[in-house]
């Protein structure tokens, strides 16, 4: 039964990918301008030659069929703007960095967010609670480009501890990881706090406390686990967002991740790269949501997330 | 995610040590094919990887011998004869001969290549030439170590143009690729060879031991970093992680003004507005001229110019001995009179003009300031239509605008690179202005080498009088150069000869 439900979820994911692929294909072509538009105008006959070379002179249906056929073979074709480079190569070059950065940021967000939320919940209406609420509100309100600029100013130019941008060493990833992870940590802290508060006031916890259960054990066994349910539900989409990178963070720190391609390909009318990035993001989003649902079912057996 | 996998990913995403020289190069190069590339960021990389018949002196921008050891022009630049250096080699050690030039230029001229600089070679016999045949056009011949070029009309600056990457030779492996495939430049003719290209990260080049002047190349490796944000490029430079940044954010200019690494210099480029000459009242030259006369360029440069000089002409005044026709003056009274003579006194009866410009703070500020000046001095109403840059370009190409922001950077230091833009058959024109008189004036300049510059000046004068374009600013360069680059020469084309740069306390090494 569980296997059948899993299979049906995977089937639904594949259908979603197909629908997103079709929508992205049509939307990209509906936008004004084309991939061969440059600041310097190209002669019409040369533009036609390019369109012919990349099959953009074919009817839309034929182009869609070609794109679908390529997708079925795991090939997104050549990039229309980065000429001489395939979309597959671009994804293979940019995805590892985005995955590494995203995973590190996620780990950082969990390690900061969960304890902070739990601490705030146990100290309700006292100074630690107010501090956590204030900090998380601030982190959620400040846009990432401001956070990134402040981090560069503080850690690169005032303290001189970390490089301001670029790649080359693990130290280069610390600031971007911090800037990516902090807002997510704030969200996780708030979710953990509200989840834990609800549990702390439940009859079950009151009974456990009355039984004389030590505080640490009470928190670990009876509070943390159910308090994490809303966090895990949030983690699916959040993880997909983190793993595929962020335009702002990648631009500020000059990182060659997938996030900037996602936006830049659309602006450049690079149809094939935009499709490749969108499909990759959809797949990751689907897989992360599925993983979160599986985890949720394990955390709280009452959740029939897979049915 | 398992920690081991995470560590693996982090390590995989971290590249090796930085190169000796790091350039915060700007936008990512889209193509590394010298015949297809057109952006300045691509040009910087390609000038390290390619070498033409000539190269420029970075201080004077005059052509000097490179792959050609000497050359001669005949008939006022209608025919040229280049003598190549003996024993030239590609970076893989194979011989580089005059035939490589003939075959590379055949590829440049082939329609399937879709090269933007195809018009640079108006060779004799081009009309009858079969692009898929075995022979080159009649005007192009290689004989031993000599290359002869004969054009349909004089091309007086051809020796300067030969220093540009589009006319550099392409290696045989790239020429053998199917038509329409961009070159990969794995084999190169320039001071450097390609080591690695990582999209949106960097292009790394290493010294080419087979370069004809390899003895003068002292920097072993150069990294051209992709930096989409000018602020990031500035941060990298200030932290010492980049040695050269070609541009800075305009916000930072006042703070940088006192630093020795920063020295703004004139740039051979002009920002202007196109006027759509097929639209109702804009067909009348008096209306267009009135719009141009009503622009107070000094005020514009002082308020929204970002350190650029007000334009008095279309051709920037940096191509001596050419003296541009400095006729872009501010005369609101004459402008109002012209508009009244055209039948729109005080702007009445003139439909609202739609100004198309690409999104961006600077272009929006300029558009708003212009709209204000036209309203105050002429009573002309405008609609500001800010569009995302690809849409703005598409709107201009489709003629769907009244006035539109544009810019032009000269490819070589000669007025023709600007004045040719407004030729009736030039795809860059896009104003629908096709005046036979202008074409005739340009043609008259071609026939007489002695009077050429004077005649080009007359053509420019006519252009500014007819006003299919409204020049606004001449650009300035805002380069940041680390003091450890010992012999950097700033020039009006941002031309850098990477092969001749020296780092302080760096000797020859491999």
Boltz contact constraints between the chains, C-beta under 6 A:
constraints:
  - contact:
      token1: [A, 32]
      token2: [B, 391]
      max_distance: 6.0
  - contact:
      token1: [A, 32]
      token2: [B, 394]
      max_distance: 6.0
  - contact:
      token1: [A, 33]
      token2: [B, 390]
      max_distance: 6.0
  - contact:
      token1: [A, 33]
      token2: [B, 391]
      max_distance: 6.0
  - contact:
      token1: [A, 33]
      token2: [B, 394]
      max_distance: 6.0
  - contact:
      token1: [A, 37]
      token2: [B, 390]
      max_distance: 6.0
  - contact:
      token1: [A, 37]
      token2: [B, 393]
      max_distance: 6.0
  - contact:
      token1: [A, 38]
      token2: [B, 38]
      max_distance: 6.0
  - contact:
      token1: [A, 40]
      token2: [B, 38]
      max_distance: 6.0
  - contact:
      token1: [A, 40]
      token2: [B, 116]
      max_distance: 6.0
  - contact:
      token1: [A, 41]
      token2: [B, 427]
      max_distance: 6.0
  - contact:
      token1: [A, 41]
      token2: [B, 428]
      max_distance: 6.0
  - contact:
      token1: [A, 43]
      token2: [B, 427]
      max_distance: 6.0
  - contact:
      token1: [A, 46]
      token2: [B, 114]
      max_distance: 6.0
  - contact:
      token1: [A, 49]
      token2: [B, 111]
      max_distance: 6.0
  - contact:
      token1: [A, 49]
      token2: [B, 112]
      max_distance: 6.0
  - contact:
      token1: [A, 49]
      token2: [B, 114]
      max_distance: 6.0
  - contact:
      token1: [A, 50]
      token2: [B, 114]
      max_distance: 6.0
  - contact:
      token1: [A, 53]
      token2: [B, 180]
      max_distance: 6.0
  - contact:
      token1: [A, 81]
      token2: [B, 30]
      max_distance: 6.0
  - contact:
      token1: [A, 82]
      token2: [B, 30]
      max_distance: 6.0
  - contact:
      token1: [A, 82]
      token2: [B, 199]
      max_distance: 6.0
  - contact:
      token1: [A, 83]
      token2: [B, 31]
      max_distance: 6.0
  - contact:
      token1: [A, 83]
      token2: [B, 182]
      max_distance: 6.0
  - contact:
      token1: [A, 84]
      token2: [B, 182]
      max_distance: 6.0
  - contact:
      token1: [A, 84]
      token2: [B, 184]
      max_distance: 6.0
  - contact:
      token1: [A, 90]
      token2: [B, 199]
      max_distance: 6.0
  - contact:
      token1: [A, 93]
      token2: [B, 198]
      max_distance: 6.0
  - contact:
      token1: [A, 93]
      token2: [B, 199]
      max_distance: 6.0
  - contact:
      token1: [A, 96]
      token2: [B, 9]
      max_distance: 6.0
  - contact:
      token1: [A, 96]
      token2: [B, 12]
      max_distance: 6.0
  - contact:
      token1: [A, 96]
      token2: [B, 13]
      max_distance: 6.0
  - contact:
      token1: [A, 97]
      token2: [B, 13]
      max_distance: 6.0
  - contact:
      token1: [A, 99]
      token2: [B, 9]
      max_distance: 6.0
  - contact:
      token1: [A, 100]
      token2: [B, 9]
      max_distance: 6.0
  - contact:
      token1: [A, 100]
      token2: [B, 10]
      max_distance: 6.0
  - contact:
      token1: [A, 100]
      token2: [B, 13]
      max_distance: 6.0
  - contact:
      token1: [A, 103]
      token2: [B, 1]
      max_distance: 6.0
  - contact:
      token1: [A, 103]
      token2: [B, 6]
      max_distance: 6.0
  - contact:
      token1: [A, 156]
      token2: [B, 239]
      max_distance: 6.0
  - contact:
      token1: [A, 163]
      token2: [B, 241]
      max_distance: 6.0
  - contact:
      token1: [A, 164]
      token2: [B, 235]
      max_distance: 6.0
  - contact:
      token1: [A, 164]
      token2: [B, 239]
      max_distance: 6.0
  - contact:
      token1: [A, 165]
      token2: [B, 232]
      max_distance: 6.0
  - contact:
      token1: [A, 165]
      token2: [B, 235]
      max_distance: 6.0
  - contact:
      token1: [A, 165]
      token2: [B, 236]
      max_distance: 6.0
  - contact:
      token1: [A, 166]
      token2: [B, 241]
      max_distance: 6.0
  - contact:
      token1: [A, 167]
      token2: [B, 15]
      max_distance: 6.0
  - contact:
      token1: [A, 168]
      token2: [B, 15]
      max_distance: 6.0
  - contact:
      token1: [A, 168]
      token2: [B, 18]
      max_distance: 6.0
  - contact:
      token1: [A, 169]
      token2: [B, 14]
      max_distance: 6.0
  - contact:
      token1: [A, 170]
      token2: [B, 10]
      max_distance: 6.0
  - contact:
      token1: [A, 170]
      token2: [B, 14]
      max_distance: 6.0
  - contact:
      token1: [A, 251]
      token2: [B, 228]
      max_distance: 6.0
  - contact:
      token1: [A, 251]
      token2: [B, 229]
      max_distance: 6.0
  - contact:
      token1: [A, 252]
      token2: [B, 232]
      max_distance: 6.0
  - contact:
      token1: [A, 254]
      token2: [B, 227]
      max_distance: 6.0
  - contact:
      token1: [A, 254]
      token2: [B, 232]
      max_distance: 6.0
  - contact:
      token1: [A, 256]
      token2: [B, 200]
      max_distance: 6.0
  - contact:
      token1: [A, 256]
      token2: [B, 201]
      max_distance: 6.0
  - contact:
      token1: [A, 269]
      token2: [B, 390]
      max_distance: 6.0
